[in-house]
Amino acid sequence: MTQPADEHRQMESESAAALLIQEQTLCETPLYLNLGELSVALKSNSRQLLSRLADYFSHLPQQPADDALEIVSIQSDVLETGMQFSDWKREPGKTGRKDAYLELPDGRLILKVRTGMLFLQSKNHCVAAGPCLTYDNQLVNFINSQIMNWLQNRHWLICHAAALMLGNNAVAVAGFSGGGKSTLMLHLMEHPASCFLTNDRLFLRESSQVVEAVGIPKLPRINPGTVVNNPRLQALIEEPRRSELLAMPKQALWELEEKFDVDVEQLYGKGRIDTSTAVPLAGLIILNWHRDSDQPVSMNQVSISGREELLKAVMKSPGPFYQDRSGRFLQDEAPLASEPYLALLDRIPVYEVSGGLDFAALTERCFAKWGGRS
């Protein structure tokens, strides 16, 4: 049963939470995730879903905690609410509808257009509803959105970058769309003393005269081109599909959108992942190379203040789930300010990578600079 649109505008988060939870009975025992100072309590009507999330976040401690951030996920059919959502504007270069939202007096409903998954974001309620088992990756993203809000409300700056430890050095990798930051990061994970920090969202802040970095607990989610060209990852795609992909033109394979999760500890070994410890950042690589270039790959230190065009590869909108401590939401037309990024990145070495794509050569340079040769 749907409600008139004017009633939707008056709906508050308490009523929206009840609508999404649908009088479902929640499992008696939550799944707890412990991330340093933050603990999260995941509740659901589906024990299977909680078990799957426990496996996904298996590298995190999962001990009961007081004052944990509560997130409720309801496994159900797609909810037909009859509500009128507004499209969230996508970033430059992105096409198609992805997120839509409906403002509430004290919260926001977000609809994933392609899947029908529905999310409630407010100061008092974090609820996901819909086919969570089918689209568990979107639920993982919602959980990480709450962790990202917690970090940003404690003065951490969101960056579009991967990061890992190479020996004692934390190194971040940013790049323009399709630039290969995840691919390079996984090449660097071949170093025996490496440790995965984050794949796509890196958070920075100044602390005790250094720039600290911390990730979020999201596994690398990569495209087929990264899989089939990395021997360690090839088992993620079975034959004959792998041979079909290798036979594709390189450009078409590079642009193919078909995601695969990389279980870091399964593929690289126990103890090779730490997504919740803040570490001093030793350097940032910005991939500004090109697939059609015949020039050799080069990596040169740059002054980010003099190359502000490179900031576009690092800056990232917090997105429609971002809610500050006062309860205010980010608006999709809000411009990104470059000043906070410049203030932090001017304090660390930044390197521009140019020329043609050569992951093997760049990997060796990074090993020599930050980790010693493997």
C-alpha positions as CSV (number, residue, x, y, z in Angstrom):
1,M,0.0,0.0,0.0
2,T,1.4,3.4,-1.0
3,Q,0.9,6.7,0.6
4,P,0.2,10.1,-0.9
5,A,3.3,12.1,-1.8
6,D,2.4,14.9,0.7
7,E,2.4,12.3,3.5
8,H,5.9,11.2,2.4
9,R,7.2,14.7,2.8
10,Q,5.9,14.7,6.4
11,M,7.3,11.2,7.2
12,E,10.0,11.3,9.8
13,S,12.8,8.8,10.3
14,E,11.0,6.9,13.0
15,S,8.2,6.1,10.6
16,A,10.5,5.4,7.8
17,A,12.5,2.9,9.9
18,A,9.2,1.1,10.7
19,L,8.3,1.0,7.0
20,L,11.7,-0.5,6.1
21,I,11.8,-3.0,9.0
22,Q,8.3,-4.2,8.0
23,E,7.6,-5.8,11.4
24,Q,10.3,-8.4,10.8
25,T,11.7,-10.2,13.7
26,L,15.4,-9.6,14.1
27,C,17.9,-12.3,15.0
28,E,18.7,-12.4,18.7
29,T,22.4,-12.0,18.4
30,P,23.9,-9.1,16.4
31,L,27.2,-9.2,14.5
32,Y,29.7,-6.9,16.1
33,L,32.6,-5.3,14.2
34,N,35.4,-3.6,16.2
35,L,37.4,-0.9,14.4
36,G,39.6,0.8,17.0
37,E,37.5,3.4,18.8
38,L,34.4,2.5,16.8
39,S,32.3,-0.6,17.2
40,V,29.3,-1.5,14.9
41,A,26.4,-3.7,15.8
42,L,24.8,-5.3,12.7
43,K,21.3,-6.6,13.2
44,S,19.2,-8.5,10.7
45,N,16.2,-10.7,10.2
46,S,18.5,-13.1,8.2
47,R,21.0,-15.3,10.0
48,Q,22.4,-16.2,6.6
49,L,23.1,-12.5,5.8
50,L,24.8,-12.0,9.2
51,S,26.9,-15.1,8.5
52,R,27.9,-13.8,5.1
53,L,28.9,-10.4,6.6
54,A,30.9,-12.1,9.3
55,D,32.9,-13.9,6.6
56,Y,33.4,-10.7,4.6
57,F,34.6,-8.8,7.7
58,S,36.5,-11.7,9.1
59,H,39.8,-9.8,9.4
60,L,38.1,-7.5,12.0
61,P,37.6,-8.4,15.7
62,Q,34.0,-9.3,16.3
63,Q,33.5,-8.9,20.0
64,P,30.3,-7.4,21.7
65,A,30.7,-3.8,22.7
66,D,28.8,-1.1,24.5
67,D,27.6,2.0,22.7
68,A,28.0,0.3,19.3
69,L,26.7,2.1,16.2
70,E,23.6,0.1,15.2
71,I,22.8,-0.8,11.6
72,V,19.7,-2.9,10.7
73,S,19.5,-4.9,7.4
74,I,16.2,-6.4,6.4
75,Q,16.3,-9.2,3.8
76,S,13.0,-8.9,1.8
77,D,11.6,-8.4,-1.7
78,V,12.1,-4.9,-3.2
79,L,9.8,-2.5,-1.4
80,E,7.4,-0.7,-3.6
81,T,6.8,2.5,-1.6
82,G,5.3,4.8,-4.2
83,M,7.6,7.5,-3.1
84,Q,8.9,10.2,-5.5
85,F,12.7,10.2,-5.4
86,S,15.1,12.8,-6.9
87,D,18.2,11.6,-8.8
88,W,21.5,12.3,-7.2
89,K,23.9,13.9,-9.7
90,R,26.7,11.6,-10.8
91,E,30.3,12.6,-11.0
92,P,31.7,13.9,-14.3
93,G,32.3,11.0,-16.7
94,K,29.7,8.7,-15.1
95,T,26.5,7.9,-16.9
96,G,23.2,6.3,-16.1
97,R,21.0,6.5,-13.0
98,K,22.5,5.2,-9.8
99,D,21.3,6.8,-6.6
100,A,18.1,8.7,-5.9
101,Y,17.0,10.3,-2.6
102,L,14.1,11.6,-0.7
103,E,14.6,14.2,2.1
104,L,12.8,13.7,5.4
105,P,12.5,16.3,8.1
106,D,15.1,14.4,10.2
107,G,16.8,12.1,7.7
108,R,17.1,10.9,4.1
109,L,15.9,7.8,2.2
110,I,18.3,6.6,-0.6
111,L,17.2,4.3,-3.4
112,K,19.6,2.3,-5.5
113,V,17.9,2.7,-8.8
114,R,19.2,-0.4,-10.5
115,T,18.6,-2.9,-7.7
116,G,15.7,-1.4,-5.7
117,M,17.7,-1.5,-2.5
118,L,16.4,1.1,0.0
119,F,18.4,2.8,2.8
120,L,17.4,5.1,5.6
121,Q,20.1,7.5,6.9
122,S,19.4,9.6,10.1
123,K,21.0,10.4,13.4
124,N,19.0,7.7,15.1
125,H,18.4,5.1,12.4
126,C,20.5,3.3,9.9
127,V,18.4,0.8,8.0
128,A,18.8,-1.2,4.8
129,A,15.9,-3.1,3.2
130,G,15.4,-5.2,0.1
131,P,17.2,-8.2,-1.5
132,C,20.3,-7.8,0.7
133,L,21.5,-11.4,0.0
134,T,21.5,-10.7,-3.8
135,Y,23.1,-7.3,-3.5
136,D,25.2,-7.7,-0.4
137,N,27.9,-5.5,-1.9
138,Q,25.5,-2.6,-1.6
139,L,24.9,-3.5,2.0
140,V,28.7,-3.6,2.6
141,N,28.9,-0.1,1.0
142,F,26.1,1.1,3.4
143,I,28.0,-0.2,6.4
144,N,31.2,1.4,5.2
145,S,29.2,4.7,4.7
146,Q,28.5,4.8,8.4
147,I,32.2,4.2,9.2
148,M,33.1,7.0,6.7
149,N,30.7,9.4,8.4
150,W,32.2,8.6,11.7
151,L,35.7,9.3,10.4
152,Q,34.7,12.5,8.6
153,N,32.9,13.8,11.7
154,R,36.3,13.4,13.5
155,H,38.2,15.6,10.9
156,W,39.4,12.9,8.6
157,L,39.4,14.0,4.9
158,I,38.0,11.6,2.3
159,C,40.3,10.8,-0.7
160,H,39.7,8.7,-3.8
161,A,42.8,6.4,-3.4
162,A,44.1,3.0,-2.6
163,A,46.8,2.4,0.0
164,L,49.0,-0.3,1.4
165,M,52.0,-0.7,3.7
166,L,55.3,-1.5,1.9
167,G,57.5,-2.6,4.8
168,N,57.3,0.3,7.2
169,N,56.0,2.8,4.7
170,A,52.4,3.6,3.9
171,V,51.9,4.5,0.3
172,A,48.7,5.7,-1.4
173,V,47.8,5.4,-5.1
174,A,45.3,7.7,-6.8
175,G,44.4,8.0,-10.5
176,F,41.9,9.3,-12.9
177,S,38.9,7.1,-13.8
178,G,40.1,3.8,-15.2
179,G,43.7,4.7,-14.4
180,G,44.5,1.4,-12.7
181,K,45.0,2.3,-9.0
182,S,43.5,-1.0,-7.8
183,T,45.6,-2.9,-10.4
184,L,48.8,-1.3,-9.2
185,M,47.9,-1.7,-5.6
186,L,47.5,-5.5,-6.1
187,H,50.8,-5.7,-8.0
188,L,52.4,-4.0,-5.0
189,M,50.8,-6.6,-2.7
190,E,53.2,-9.1,-4.2
191,H,55.9,-7.6,-1.9
192,P,56.2,-10.1,1.0
193,A,56.2,-7.3,3.6
194,S,53.1,-5.5,2.2
195,C,49.8,-5.1,4.0
196,F,46.5,-3.9,2.4
197,L,45.0,-0.7,3.9
198,T,42.2,0.3,1.5
199,N,41.1,0.0,-2.1
200,D,39.1,3.0,-3.0
201,R,38.5,5.3,0.0
202,L,41.4,6.6,2.0
203,F,41.1,9.1,4.9
204,L,43.8,11.6,5.9
205,R,44.3,14.0,8.7
206,E,47.2,15.9,10.4
207,S,48.3,14.4,13.7
208,S,51.5,15.1,15.7
209,Q,53.3,16.8,12.8
210,V,52.6,13.9,10.3
211,V,49.8,13.2,7.9
212,E,48.0,10.0,9.1
213,A,46.1,7.7,6.8
214,V,43.4,5.1,7.5
215,G,41.2,2.9,5.3
216,I,37.8,1.4,5.6
217,P,37.0,-2.4,5.8
218,K,36.1,-2.9,2.1
219,L,37.9,-5.6,0.1
220,P,39.3,-4.7,-3.3
221,R,36.5,-4.9,-6.0
222,I,38.1,-5.2,-9.4
223,N,37.3,-5.5,-13.1
224,P,38.1,-8.6,-15.3
225,G,41.1,-6.9,-16.9
226,T,42.8,-6.8,-13.5
227,V,42.0,-10.4,-12.8
228,V,43.1,-12.1,-16.0
229,N,46.4,-10.3,-16.2
230,N,47.5,-11.1,-12.6
231,P,48.5,-14.8,-12.0
232,R,47.5,-14.7,-8.4
233,L,44.0,-13.5,-9.2
234,Q,43.2,-15.6,-12.2
235,A,41.4,-18.3,-10.1
236,L,38.6,-15.7,-9.5
237,I,37.4,-16.4,-13.0
238,E,36.9,-19.9,-14.2
239,E,37.6,-21.3,-17.7
240,P,36.4,-20.9,-20.4
241,R,35.3,-17.3,-19.4
242,R,39.0,-16.4,-18.6
243,S,40.1,-17.4,-22.1
244,E,37.2,-15.4,-23.6
245,L,38.3,-12.3,-21.7
246,L,41.9,-12.7,-22.7
247,A,40.8,-12.9,-26.4
248,M,39.0,-9.5,-26.2
249,P,40.7,-6.4,-27.5
250,K,42.7,-4.8,-24.7
251,Q,40.7,-1.6,-24.8
252,A,37.4,-3.4,-24.5
253,L,38.7,-5.6,-21.7
254,W,40.0,-2.6,-19.8
255,E,36.6,-0.9,-20.0
256,L,34.5,-4.0,-19.1
257,E,32.4,-3.4,-15.9
258,E,32.1,-6.8,-14.2
259,K,33.2,-6.7,-10.5
260,F,35.0,-9.4,-8.5
261,D,35.8,-9.2,-4.7
262,V,39.4,-10.0,-3.7
263,D,39.6,-11.9,-0.4
264,V,43.0,-10.5,0.6
265,E,43.8,-13.0,3.4
266,Q,42.8,-16.0,1.3
267,L,44.9,-14.9,-1.7
268,Y,47.8,-13.2,0.0
269,G,47.9,-14.7,3.4
270,K,46.8,-14.1,7.0
271,G,47.8,-10.8,8.6
272,R,48.1,-9.1,5.2
273,I,45.2,-6.7,5.8
274,D,44.6,-3.9,8.2
275,T,41.8,-1.6,7.4
276,S,41.4,0.2,10.7
277,T,44.8,1.3,12.0
278,A,46.0,4.9,11.4
279,V,49.5,5.1,10.0
280,P,51.8,7.9,8.9
281,L,51.6,8.4,5.1
282,A,55.0,8.2,3.4
283,G,53.9,9.2,-0.1
284,L,51.1,9.5,-2.7
285,I,51.4,8.3,-6.3
286,I,49.0,9.9,-8.8
287,L,48.6,7.8,-12.0
288,N,48.5,10.2,-14.9
289,W,49.7,7.8,-17.5
290,H,47.9,6.8,-20.8
291,R,47.2,3.5,-22.4
292,D,47.9,4.8,-25.9
293,S,51.3,6.4,-25.0
294,D,54.5,4.9,-26.4
295,Q,56.7,6.7,-23.8
296,P,58.4,4.8,-21.0
297,V,56.8,5.1,-17.6
298,S,58.2,7.8,-15.4
299,M,57.6,8.7,-11.7
300,N,58.6,12.2,-10.7
301,Q,58.0,14.2,-7.5
302,V,55.7,17.2,-8.0
303,S,54.5,20.2,-5.9
304,I,50.8,19.6,-5.6
305,S,50.2,23.3,-5.1
306,G,51.7,23.9,-8.6
307,R,49.8,21.1,-10.2
308,E,46.2,21.5,-8.8
309,E,44.8,19.7,-11.9
310,L,46.1,16.5,-10.3
311,L,43.9,17.1,-7.3
312,K,40.9,16.0,-9.3
313,A,42.3,12.4,-9.1
314,V,42.3,12.6,-5.3
315,M,39.3,14.7,-4.2
316,K,36.1,12.7,-3.6
317,S,32.6,13.7,-2.7
318,P,31.3,12.1,0.5
319,G,28.1,11.2,-1.4
320,P,24.4,11.1,-0.5
321,F,24.9,9.1,2.8
322,Y,27.1,11.8,4.3
323,Q,25.5,13.4,7.4
324,D,27.5,15.7,9.7
325,R,27.3,15.7,13.5
326,S,24.5,18.2,13.5
327,G,22.4,16.0,11.3
328,R,22.8,18.0,8.1
329,F,23.2,16.1,4.8
330,L,25.5,16.9,1.9
331,Q,23.6,18.3,-1.1
332,D,24.5,17.0,-4.5
333,E,25.3,20.4,-6.0
334,A,27.8,21.2,-3.1
335,P,31.3,21.9,-4.6
336,L,34.4,20.2,-3.4
337,A,36.9,22.5,-1.7
338,S,40.5,22.0,-2.7
339,E,42.0,23.9,0.2
340,P,41.8,21.0,2.8
341,Y,43.5,18.6,0.3
342,L,46.3,21.1,-0.6
343,A,46.9,21.7,3.1
344,L,47.5,18.0,3.7
345,L,49.2,16.9,0.5
346,D,51.7,19.8,0.6
347,R,53.1,18.0,3.7
348,I,53.9,14.7,2.1
349,P,55.8,13.6,-1.1
350,V,53.5,13.4,-4.1
351,Y,54.6,11.7,-7.3
352,E,53.1,11.9,-10.8
353,V,53.3,8.8,-12.9
354,S,53.3,9.6,-16.7
355,G,54.1,7.8,-19.9
356,G,52.6,4.5,-21.0
357,L,51.1,1.9,-18.8
358,D,53.7,-0.5,-17.4
359,F,52.6,-2.0,-14.1
360,A,55.7,-4.2,-13.8
361,A,58.2,-1.3,-14.2
362,L,56.3,0.9,-11.9
363,T,56.0,-1.8,-9.3
364,E,59.7,-2.3,-9.3
365,R,60.3,1.4,-8.8
366,C,57.9,1.5,-5.9
367,F,59.6,-1.5,-4.3
368,A,63.0,0.1,-4.7
369,K,61.8,3.4,-3.2
370,W,59.6,2.3,-0.3
371,G,59.9,-1.4,0.4
372,G,63.2,-2.7,-0.9
373,R,63.2,-5.4,-3.6
374,S,61.0,-8.4,-3.2
